[in-house]
Amino acid sequence: MALSLHDGLNITEDSQRPFAIEFVTFDQSRKKGGEIIKLTNAVRVGAKHNQKANDTISVKQIGNSNHPYIVHTHLILSINEQQLFV
């Protein structure tokens, strides 16, 4: 079953409820990208005003002290193992 991007992003809104996410990396300033990242126990973090302007969200793997991932919303492949469509 596929989810719309809107419905998928709604799943990520609850910071108390972890989700699985798969996305493609993209960093225009460093001219890097194309790596597929899968997080199985992630939560959404960060300021929403900057993310809305840039079509990005920040996600962090629970139990991992690494820096959060900045994810371009249109490069999200799946949430909770359900493919997304735009």
N, CA, C and O atoms as CSV, one atom per row, in Angstrom:
chain,resi,resn,atom,element,x,y,z
A,1,MET,N,N,0.846,-1.181,0.000
A,1,MET,CA,C,0.000,0.000,0.000
A,1,MET,C,C,0.889,1.242,0.000
A,1,MET,O,O,1.844,1.310,0.774
A,2,ALA,N,N,0.600,2.205,-0.837
A,2,ALA,CA,C,1.381,3.436,-0.934
A,2,ALA,C,C,0.697,4.559,-0.147
A,2,ALA,O,O,-0.524,4.586,0.004
A,3,LEU,N,N,1.516,5.473,0.342
A,3,LEU,CA,C,1.041,6.643,1.081
A,3,LEU,C,C,1.317,7.897,0.275
A,3,LEU,O,O,2.283,7.949,-0.487
A,4,SER,N,N,0.482,8.902,0.437
A,4,SER,CA,C,0.806,10.196,-0.148
A,4,SER,C,C,1.911,10.829,0.694
A,4,SER,O,O,2.080,10.485,1.864
A,5,LEU,N,N,2.653,11.741,0.103
A,5,LEU,CA,C,3.699,12.443,0.839
A,5,LEU,C,C,3.100,13.145,2.052
A,5,LEU,O,O,3.687,13.116,3.134
A,6,HIS,N,N,1.965,13.763,1.889
A,6,HIS,CA,C,1.285,14.465,2.982
A,6,HIS,C,C,0.980,13.515,4.142
A,6,HIS,O,O,1.279,13.828,5.294
A,7,ASP,N,N,0.390,12.362,3.843
A,7,ASP,CA,C,0.062,11.389,4.894
A,7,ASP,C,C,1.314,10.837,5.554
A,7,ASP,O,O,1.340,10.623,6.765
A,8,GLY,N,N,2.351,10.607,4.757
A,8,GLY,CA,C,3.611,10.117,5.312
A,8,GLY,C,C,4.230,11.115,6.271
A,8,GLY,O,O,4.717,10.739,7.337
A,9,LEU,N,N,4.215,12.380,5.898
A,9,LEU,CA,C,4.769,13.409,6.776
A,9,LEU,C,C,3.950,13.568,8.048
A,9,LEU,O,O,4.499,13.885,9.103
A,10,ASN,N,N,2.655,13.353,7.959
A,10,ASN,CA,C,1.821,13.399,9.164
A,10,ASN,C,C,2.233,12.330,10.166
A,10,ASN,O,O,2.180,12.561,11.374
A,11,ILE,N,N,2.640,11.169,9.680
A,11,ILE,CA,C,3.095,10.097,10.571
A,11,ILE,C,C,4.314,10.557,11.366
A,11,ILE,O,O,4.472,10.186,12.529
A,12,THR,N,N,5.165,11.351,10.754
A,12,THR,CA,C,6.405,11.780,11.410
A,12,THR,C,C,6.197,12.910,12.419
A,12,THR,O,O,7.117,13.228,13.173
A,13,GLU,N,N,5.031,13.514,12.452
A,13,GLU,CA,C,4.770,14.677,13.319
A,13,GLU,C,C,4.855,14.363,14.813
A,13,GLU,O,O,5.297,15.211,15.588
A,14,ASP,N,N,4.446,13.175,15.230
A,14,ASP,CA,C,4.395,12.821,16.651
A,14,ASP,C,C,5.789,12.418,17.124
A,14,ASP,O,O,6.260,11.326,16.807
A,15,SER,N,N,6.446,13.290,17.880
A,15,SER,CA,C,7.815,13.028,18.319
A,15,SER,C,C,7.906,11.911,19.358
A,15,SER,O,O,9.003,11.460,19.687
A,16,GLN,N,N,6.764,11.463,19.874
A,16,GLN,CA,C,6.747,10.368,20.851
A,16,GLN,C,C,6.570,9.001,20.188
A,16,GLN,O,O,6.637,7.968,20.854
A,17,ARG,N,N,6.345,9.003,18.880
A,17,ARG,CA,C,6.053,7.757,18.163
A,17,ARG,C,C,7.099,7.522,17.064
A,17,ARG,O,O,7.049,8.162,16.014
A,18,PRO,N,N,8.043,6.609,17.305
A,18,PRO,CA,C,9.088,6.342,16.307
A,18,PRO,C,C,8.517,5.750,15.012
A,18,PRO,O,O,7.453,5.131,15.012
A,19,PHE,N,N,9.235,5.951,13.935
A,19,PHE,CA,C,8.826,5.442,12.628
A,19,PHE,C,C,10.063,4.973,11.869
A,19,PHE,O,O,11.190,5.303,12.239
A,20,ALA,N,N,9.851,4.216,10.826
A,20,ALA,CA,C,10.920,3.821,9.907
A,20,ALA,C,C,10.865,4.744,8.705
A,20,ALA,O,O,9.784,5.120,8.251
A,21,ILE,N,N,12.039,5.111,8.186
A,21,ILE,CA,C,12.091,5.999,7.028
A,21,ILE,C,C,13.241,5.580,6.118
A,21,ILE,O,O,14.303,5.166,6.582
A,22,GLU,N,N,13.010,5.695,4.836
A,22,GLU,CA,C,14.037,5.431,3.831
A,22,GLU,C,C,14.055,6.630,2.887
A,22,GLU,O,O,13.012,7.047,2.382
A,23,PHE,N,N,15.246,7.182,2.654
A,23,PHE,CA,C,15.356,8.386,1.832
A,23,PHE,C,C,16.686,8.394,1.087
A,23,PHE,O,O,17.603,7.633,1.396
A,24,VAL,N,N,16.759,9.282,0.094
A,24,VAL,CA,C,17.972,9.461,-0.700
A,24,VAL,C,C,18.639,10.749,-0.235
A,24,VAL,O,O,17.971,11.766,-0.049
A,25,THR,N,N,19.958,10.705,-0.048
A,25,THR,CA,C,20.691,11.887,0.394
A,25,THR,C,C,20.905,12.862,-0.759
A,25,THR,O,O,20.933,12.472,-1.927
A,26,PHE,N,N,21.055,14.145,-0.405
A,26,PHE,CA,C,21.345,15.181,-1.388
A,26,PHE,C,C,21.969,16.368,-0.673
A,26,PHE,O,O,21.374,16.911,0.257
A,27,ASP,N,N,23.168,16.779,-1.098
A,27,ASP,CA,C,23.844,17.942,-0.550
A,27,ASP,C,C,24.391,18.746,-1.725
A,27,ASP,O,O,25.473,18.457,-2.237
A,28,GLN,N,N,23.649,19.737,-2.139
A,28,GLN,CA,C,24.015,20.526,-3.319
A,28,GLN,C,C,25.335,21.267,-3.116
A,28,GLN,O,O,26.136,21.345,-4.047
A,29,SER,N,N,25.579,21.806,-1.937
A,29,SER,CA,C,26.790,22.591,-1.714
A,29,SER,C,C,28.055,21.738,-1.809
A,29,SER,O,O,29.107,22.232,-2.215
A,30,ARG,N,N,27.959,20.478,-1.440
A,30,ARG,CA,C,29.114,19.576,-1.515
A,30,ARG,C,C,29.098,18.706,-2.772
A,30,ARG,O,O,30.014,17.919,-3.012
A,31,LYS,N,N,28.044,18.862,-3.564
A,31,LYS,CA,C,27.854,18.071,-4.782
A,31,LYS,C,C,27.941,16.572,-4.489
A,31,LYS,O,O,28.630,15.814,-5.171
A,32,LYS,N,N,27.203,16.181,-3.435
A,32,LYS,CA,C,27.150,14.777,-3.025
A,32,LYS,C,C,25.697,14.364,-2.901
A,32,LYS,O,O,24.826,15.194,-2.640
A,33,GLY,N,N,25.441,13.097,-3.087
A,33,GLY,CA,C,24.093,12.595,-2.902
A,33,GLY,C,C,23.917,11.249,-3.570
A,33,GLY,O,O,24.847,10.689,-4.152
A,34,GLY,N,N,22.718,10.753,-3.473
A,34,GLY,CA,C,22.383,9.495,-4.109
A,34,GLY,C,C,22.492,8.282,-3.212
A,34,GLY,O,O,22.167,7.172,-3.634
A,35,GLU,N,N,22.947,8.473,-1.971
A,35,GLU,CA,C,23.036,7.351,-1.043
A,35,GLU,C,C,21.661,7.108,-0.421
A,35,GLU,O,O,20.991,8.050,0.002
A,36,ILE,N,N,21.249,5.852,-0.369
A,36,ILE,CA,C,19.968,5.516,0.272
A,36,ILE,C,C,20.234,5.217,1.741
A,36,ILE,O,O,21.061,4.370,2.079
A,37,ILE,N,N,19.519,5.926,2.605
A,37,ILE,CA,C,19.633,5.763,4.053
A,37,ILE,C,C,18.341,5.154,4.568
A,37,ILE,O,O,17.252,5.584,4.190
A,38,LYS,N,N,18.462,4.148,5.436
A,38,LYS,CA,C,17.297,3.535,6.086
A,38,LYS,C,C,17.467,3.671,7.591
A,38,LYS,O,O,18.474,3.239,8.152
A,39,LEU,N,N,16.485,4.269,8.236
A,39,LEU,CA,C,16.448,4.375,9.689
A,39,LEU,C,C,15.221,3.618,10.164
A,39,LEU,O,O,14.128,3.817,9.632
A,40,THR,N,N,15.383,2.759,11.150
A,40,THR,CA,C,14.258,1.913,11.574
A,40,THR,C,C,13.545,2.408,12.819
A,40,THR,O,O,12.418,1.994,13.088
A,41,ASN,N,N,14.172,3.275,13.573
A,41,ASN,CA,C,13.584,3.734,14.826
A,41,ASN,C,C,13.877,5.223,14.973
A,41,ASN,O,O,14.655,5.628,15.837
A,42,ALA,N,N,13.252,6.030,14.128
A,42,ALA,CA,C,13.571,7.455,14.041
A,42,ALA,C,C,12.447,8.319,14.596
A,42,ALA,O,O,11.294,7.898,14.683
A,43,VAL,N,N,12.817,9.537,14.967
A,43,VAL,CA,C,11.848,10.564,15.352
A,43,VAL,C,C,12.229,11.855,14.642
A,43,VAL,O,O,13.378,12.057,14.248
A,44,ARG,N,N,11.251,12.708,14.494
A,44,ARG,CA,C,11.465,13.999,13.845
A,44,ARG,C,C,11.917,15.007,14.892
A,44,ARG,O,O,11.374,15.048,15.996
A,45,VAL,N,N,12.915,15.824,14.545
A,45,VAL,CA,C,13.463,16.822,15.470
A,45,VAL,C,C,13.674,18.134,14.717
A,45,VAL,O,O,13.649,18.152,13.487
A,46,GLY,N,N,13.880,19.224,15.442
A,46,GLY,CA,C,14.279,20.473,14.802
A,46,GLY,C,C,13.183,21.499,14.653
A,46,GLY,O,O,12.016,21.253,14.959
A,47,ALA,N,N,13.599,22.677,14.165
A,47,ALA,CA,C,12.706,23.819,13.985
A,47,ALA,C,C,11.910,23.673,12.694
A,47,ALA,O,O,12.477,23.394,11.637
A,48,LYS,N,N,10.613,23.860,12.781
A,48,LYS,CA,C,9.746,23.656,11.623
A,48,LYS,C,C,9.736,24.826,10.647
A,48,LYS,O,O,9.474,24.617,9.463
A,49,HIS,N,N,10.011,26.045,11.093
A,49,HIS,CA,C,9.914,27.190,10.187
A,49,HIS,C,C,10.961,27.124,9.069
A,49,HIS,O,O,10.634,27.409,7.917
A,50,ASN,N,N,12.191,26.761,9.373
A,50,ASN,CA,C,13.219,26.631,8.343
A,50,ASN,C,C,12.936,25.443,7.428
A,50,ASN,O,O,13.176,25.515,6.223
A,51,GLN,N,N,12.437,24.374,7.986
A,51,GLN,CA,C,12.175,23.165,7.216
A,51,GLN,C,C,11.053,23.380,6.221
A,51,GLN,O,O,11.111,22.874,5.101
A,52,LYS,N,N,10.047,24.112,6.611
A,52,LYS,CA,C,8.930,24.376,5.705
A,52,LYS,C,C,9.390,25.173,4.490
A,52,LYS,O,O,8.974,24.894,3.365
A,53,ALA,N,N,10.232,26.146,4.712
A,53,ALA,CA,C,10.732,26.986,3.622
A,53,ALA,C,C,11.616,26.200,2.659
A,53,ALA,O,O,11.673,26.514,1.470
A,54,ASN,N,N,12.301,25.186,3.166
A,54,ASN,CA,C,13.241,24.419,2.346
A,54,ASN,C,C,12.723,23.040,1.939
A,54,ASN,O,O,13.459,22.276,1.315
A,55,ASP,N,N,11.489,22.706,2.271
A,55,ASP,CA,C,10.930,21.368,2.009
A,55,ASP,C,C,11.818,20.272,2.577
A,55,ASP,O,O,12.121,19.291,1.898
A,56,THR,N,N,12.234,20.446,3.825
A,56,THR,CA,C,13.052,19.449,4.494
A,56,THR,C,C,12.464,19.129,5.871
A,56,THR,O,O,11.680,19.898,6.426
A,57,ILE,N,N,12.863,17.982,6.399
A,57,ILE,CA,C,12.591,17.626,7.785
A,57,ILE,C,C,13.907,17.128,8.375
A,57,ILE,O,O,14.805,16.721,7.638
A,58,SER,N,N,14.020,17.160,9.678
A,58,SER,CA,C,15.185,16.598,10.372
A,58,SER,C,C,14.731,15.362,11.117
A,58,SER,O,O,13.734,15.392,11.839
A,59,VAL,N,N,15.465,14.275,10.941
A,59,VAL,CA,C,15.146,13.035,11.633
A,59,VAL,C,C,16.388,12.506,12.319
A,59,VAL,O,O,17.512,12.710,11.860
A,60,LYS,N,N,16.161,11.821,13.433
A,60,LYS,CA,C,17.264,11.270,14.214
A,60,LYS,C,C,16.910,9.865,14.658
A,60,LYS,O,O,15.785,9.598,15.082
A,61,GLN,N,N,17.878,8.972,14.556
A,61,GLN,CA,C,17.717,7.602,15.021
A,61,GLN,C,C,17.724,7.611,16.542
A,61,GLN,O,O,18.635,8.174,17.148
A,62,ILE,N,N,16.722,6.995,17.172
A,62,ILE,CA,C,16.665,6.920,18.630
A,62,ILE,C,C,17.826,6.060,19.119
A,62,ILE,O,O,18.128,5.019,18.535
A,63,GLY,N,N,18.467,6.501,20.186
A,63,GLY,CA,C,19.565,5.751,20.775
A,63,GLY,C,C,20.891,5.953,20.068
A,63,GLY,O,O,21.858,5.246,20.351
A,64,ASN,N,N,20.950,6.904,19.158
A,64,ASN,CA,C,22.177,7.177,18.421
A,64,ASN,C,C,22.526,8.644,18.643
A,64,ASN,O,O,21.674,9.517,18.478
A,65,SER,N,N,23.755,8.913,19.009
A,65,SER,CA,C,24.151,10.293,19.302
A,65,SER,C,C,24.629,11.046,18.063
A,65,SER,O,O,25.077,12.187,18.177
A,66,ASN,N,N,24.543,10.437,16.892
A,66,ASN,CA,C,24.946,11.116,15.657
A,66,ASN,C,C,24.063,12.330,15.393
A,66,ASN,O,O,22.950,12.428,15.909
A,67,HIS,N,N,24.568,13.236,14.594
A,67,HIS,CA,C,23.843,14.436,14.189
A,67,HIS,C,C,22.591,14.033,13.413
A,67,HIS,O,O,22.628,13.052,12.671
A,68,PRO,N,N,21.484,14.763,13.561
A,68,PRO,CA,C,20.265,14.427,12.800
A,68,PRO,C,C,20.487,14.542,11.293
A,68,PRO,O,O,21.337,15.307,10.836
A,69,TYR,N,N,19.728,13.787,10.546
A,69,TYR,CA,C,19.747,13.865,9.089
A,69,TYR,C,C,18.772,14.942,8.639
A,69,TYR,O,O,17.645,15.003,9.131
A,70,ILE,N,N,19.195,15.792,7.710
A,70,ILE,CA,C,18.296,16.734,7.057
A,70,ILE,C,C,17.812,16.023,5.795
A,70,ILE,O,O,18.613,15.645,4.940
A,71,VAL,N,N,16.492,15.845,5.689
A,71,VAL,CA,C,15.911,15.049,4.608
A,71,VAL,C,C,15.029,15.943,3.738
A,71,VAL,O,O,14.115,16.598,4.241
A,72,HIS,N,N,15.299,15.969,2.456
A,72,HIS,CA,C,14.431,16.675,1.510
A,72,HIS,C,C,13.160,15.839,1.359
A,72,HIS,O,O,13.230,14.657,1.024
A,73,THR,N,N,12.019,16.442,1.601
A,73,THR,CA,C,10.771,15.672,1.650
A,73,THR,C,C,10.483,14.931,0.350
A,73,THR,O,O,9.900,13.847,0.377
A,74,HIS,N,N,10.879,15.490,-0.777
A,74,HIS,CA,C,10.595,14.837,-2.056
A,74,HIS,C,C,11.572,13.713,-2.373
A,74,HIS,O,O,11.445,13.049,-3.402
A,75,LEU,N,N,12.553,13.498,-1.488
A,75,LEU,CA,C,13.492,12.398,-1.660
A,75,LEU,C,C,13.234,11.263,-0.677
A,75,LEU,O,O,14.048,10.349,-0.547
A,76,ILE,N,N,12.097,11.325,0.017
A,76,ILE,CA,C,11.703,10.232,0.907
A,76,ILE,C,C,11.106,9.122,0.055
A,76,ILE,O,O,10.192,9.354,-0.737
A,77,LEU,N,N,11.628,7.926,0.224
A,77,LEU,CA,C,11.145,6.771,-0.544
A,77,LEU,C,C,10.015,6.046,0.168
A,77,LEU,O,O,9.042,5.634,-0.464
A,78,SER,N,N,10.140,5.885,1.504
A,78,SER,CA,C,9.102,5.176,2.247
A,78,SER,C,C,9.100,5.612,3.706
A,78,SER,O,O,10.106,6.079,4.241
A,79,ILE,N,N,7.944,5.446,4.326
A,79,ILE,CA,C,7.765,5.658,5.758
A,79,ILE,C,C,7.002,4.445,6.274
A,79,ILE,O,O,5.964,4.062,5.736
A,80,ASN,N,N,7.547,3.852,7.333
A,80,ASN,CA,C,6.980,2.619,7.888
A,80,ASN,C,C,6.797,1.549,6.816
A,80,ASN,O,O,5.795,0.835,6.772
A,81,GLU,N,N,7.812,1.471,5.953
A,81,GLU,CA,C,7.881,0.466,4.886
A,81,GLU,C,C,6.736,0.578,3.873
A,81,GLU,O,O,6.417,-0.393,3.187
A,82,GLN,N,N,6.127,1.744,3.781
A,82,GLN,CA,C,5.092,2.016,2.781
A,82,GLN,C,C,5.661,3.064,1.816
A,82,GLN,O,O,6.052,4.156,2.230
A,83,GLN,N,N,5.699,2.721,0.544
A,83,GLN,CA,C,6.216,3.643,-0.452
A,83,GLN,C,C,5.374,4.910,-0.496
A,83,GLN,O,O,4.170,4.880,-0.238
A,84,LEU,N,N,6.023,6.026,-0.826
A,84,LEU,CA,C,5.330,7.301,-0.930
A,84,LEU,C,C,5.129,7.687,-2.385
A,84,LEU,O,O,5.927,7.339,-3.256
A,85,PHE,N,N,4.054,8.409,-2.629
A,85,PHE,CA,C,3.843,9.029,-3.942
A,85,PHE,C,C,3.550,10.501,-3.710
A,85,PHE,O,O,3.026,10.888,-2.665
A,86,VAL,N,N,3.889,11.305,-4.684
A,86,VAL,CA,C,3.708,12.761,-4.565
A,86,VAL,C,C,2.419,13.167,-5.238
A,86,VAL,O,O,2.076,14.349,-5.253
